[in-house]
Amino acid sequence: MTVLALAGVTRVHGDGETAVHALKGVSLQVGEGELVAVMGPSGSGKSTLLNLAGGLDRPTSGAVHVDGRDLATVRDLAALRRRSVGYVFQDLNLITSLTAAENVMLPRELDGVRSRRARAEAMAVLTEIGAESLADRFPDELSGGQRQRVAIARALVGERRLLLADEPTGALDTPTGDEILRLLAARCAAGASVLLVTHEPRYAAWADRVVFLRDGVIADATDVPMASAR
Amino acid sequence: MSALTAALRLSRRGVWQARGRSALIMLMIGLPVLVITGLLVAYATSTLSPEEGIGSRLGTADAALVQLPPGTTVQEGPQGGSWSSGGDSPRPPAEPAEITALLGAGTRLTPFATGSIRLPSGLVTALETDLSDPLTRGILTLGEGRLPGAGEVAVTPALGLRPGDLLRPAGGPPLKVSGIVDHPHQPTIRQVAGPDLPLETSRGLSALTTEGPGWLADTPRPVTWDDVTALNKLGLSVSSRSLLLSRPYRPGLLWNTPATIGVAVAVIMAILVPVLLAGPAFAVGLRRRRRELAEIAAQGGSAGHLRLIVLADGLVLGGLAALTATGLGIAGGLVAVPVIARWGGQIGPPDIPWGELLPIAAVGLFIGVVAALVPALQAGRQHTATVLAGRAPATARRAWPLTWSLIGAALVLGGLAASVAARRQSELVWPFVASLPILLGLVALTPFLVWFAGRIAPRLRVPLRVAVRDAVRNRSRTVSAVAAVLAVTALAVAVGIATESQRRDYRDSFTSARPTGSLAIWGGTMPDPTWAKLRAEAARRLPGVKLATGYHVHDAEGRRYAMRYTTRWNGVRVSRTAAVGDQDLLRFLQGRDDPAAAAALASGKAVVFDAANVRDGKITLRASVANHPDRRIEVPAVVATPADDHQGGALLPRAFLEQAGFTTTPRALYGVRAPAFDDPLWGALGKVTNRVTVTVEPGPQEGSGPVWLWVWLGAAVILVVGGTFAATRLAAADMRPDLAALLAIGASPWTLRAVVAGQTLFIAGLGAAVGLAAGAVTGIALSRPMTTHGTGDPATIALPWPFLITLVVGLPLLVSALALITRARPVLVRRPA
């Protein structure tokens, strides 16, 4: 089953002479339990792709479907992100004034779930990824890897099945980065879908499929895992 | 609900993390709450309800009775009382038996007289009573020593005497201090009490009911209004315990007591100014949290959630500020009362008027939420992907919002028109009402004003150019700070001009017919030998002082006339009585020899100091006598210059009056030396005859204007410095990449500081300049109702120049200088790819 589908998506920033074509007719599908990596040089449109996939930005043309719903018809995109899509960024992922558990609770609380239940759900996810001991620590008391684990837990809390990760290993050393990718792969095995933006072939090798972006278009794609690079 | 819980949790933690910024915001929101709460608590505590104050007035007695002077009639009733003096058939003072008969068998009276005694250090209030009588319990409490017996006195601590000391009152034998007594509510009162005191009672109309001989009465039944009416007929003024306690008590609210000016200023200050001041600080918070809010949006936070999170900041900070300020205000008010009482106020039991305090605390909370409103709306509008990518937000197409500017301009014009109309009203509130649209209009116009003022940037040196350009580009933070400075300056300027005008008007309206510092001894009707004795005693007591003589005017039947005329002084009608005398009196009034005036007086002409009253070489007088119609008399007159600017009046030559059929008798003395307060002259002349009045001309008194001006300036300094600094700190944080770039291309650290100081100067300077214009309009509009007293009285407009220059020029320079010496730390910044 397809969780995320982009069909002929273009995104133009600005207009007239200052117009920048970030994406030019990109089509891409991510299936259930699939880990898809997006690679490409700076300015190739990777982050724009991720923003469009989660409804943080709207395409200039083309269609984005999440769980079969056309995002152009979804009025409350924030609610969609609370319930269907989770984001993980390279850094500054967590709210520094909230504990790890409170960070994970946040999307559920924003969705109107009572604090007690939200905390229970957050603890369940943290336990699943082996981070329950971090629950009451503040972000500045966590290592980079621990912070990313908590961010992943937050992206998965509730019923969310699509995880959009923008260079989640960018600020980590190699062993920690490997650990994060192992975690993402495990979540995929448990049924989640992950769209991973990275420019490290080492991490892209964990993916079921790799898409190469260049100047806003898909330049190449490997349908088989890059086993050789792992 | 759980979203609100999460938002409040975020705010709580954020407030703690950014403690400095939070404290600044709380200070700005809390300050007005604290001041108003403190004032209300201090007022409620220092005000005595009838129950609280009755013990110090009546002791344990049921009523206090004061014997009024012969010929005075009094009628006291539930609606107040009326007095009249000079009745035809003065009755003898009431006898205790008459009173006892009226109040019923079993009534006990103890003598209780109030007045003052004259000590070398000044007049001191005095109670002549037996303090050991149980009826007086609670009026004064013994702190040290013992209660006074015959020839003894108890004193309050303010007199600085010890038991055993001797007190030497004028007009009586020395009294020995037997003990120290405390007044229950007035710790600083200078009071003595004893069974045998040489009391002086000031028998002016205002002192009729409070001073004089009398009794405390213990009655078998409560004293009713019927009893009061009956006692009034005996010439007694009555304070009854039961009637005082049954009178409905409405504690005066602070809002009601001062003029509307206080309320209007309080309302504007309490809401608009803190909102504007806290605005930049909330904007700082928003700018710093943009990324955090974008993260939340990425996790599913809607625009509403982001608005809620920023508003929760206002709720938490406003709530904390209101709570803290209310607590501190209550504590401050309670602590302040004894301190104020030490300067002469009074103190009652602690009183916290919750009914007024809670709405004020709610206003504090409201201010926090309103101040966070604009940042909250901006938070809801921010573009998540742009923020996450670290790109600069898209700038608005126009440098200033057209609609808001038009609305602002319309409001300013409307306010100006309203101010012109308000100037014609006698109520103070209208100029204030008219100032609101001007102020709100200017706040709406501020984006345009910032853009317009920014057009000078190309002509400035580099640091200032960078500063001004940055201020104009980052409108949201600049506008709020400029508007805050504008509002504070406008209020301070308006109050400054109004206060100074009132002070000047008060000073100008003072007029007197005698030079400042001179002494006048007026005799009443008395036989010539008494006058001779009085004159001799005055000459003996005032050695070396040249005394000029003034005369009474009588007709053939012996009726005494006053030669009166009415003049206008600074627009106010003043009734004057012309003096009658010779060259020595003329010299006294002019303070010098004026040959022309002296010649005119010698030739039988009046010398007049009120120039407007001399028409065609004549002054018209009304010769008034009791119970007869006035006579009009025209006297040839010349205009002359008196000794002092504030002096008016006229001097009539005796020769003219005697030619007109009057006789003149010397009954007044004037000299240019003011005797000291404890000079024996006062008592000595009174011993010769009680028909003498001795007075010293004090000259114009300074009002309290300047003090208030400097209080205002102090408040303006705190608010402007606070508001400008919040905005400057935000600017400095925002400009880090620019400052780092400047540093990289070789700018000195002082250049960086100059850039930050330049922003401060731009914000404070622009705000102060526009605020000056707005405040001047309101101040001038206010000056008219504050300085006119009836038709024909022109308004006084006075500009307090040192105050205005300090406010409008000095303050922006001060905050810029402060910014210049504050470290502008250049840091290496991470540039988003």
Interface residues (C-beta under 8 A of the other chain):
Chain A: S42 S47 T48 N51 G54 L56 D57 D76 A78 A79 L80 R81 R82 R83 V85 G86 Y87 F89 L92 N93 L94 I95 T96 S97 L98 E102 M105 L106 P107 E109 L110 D111 G112 V113 R114 S115 A118 R154 A155
Chain B: M1 S2 A3 T5 A6 R9 L10 R13 G14 W16 Q17 R291 E292 E295 I296 A297 A298 Q299 G300 G301 S302 A303 H305 T384 A385 L388 A389 A833
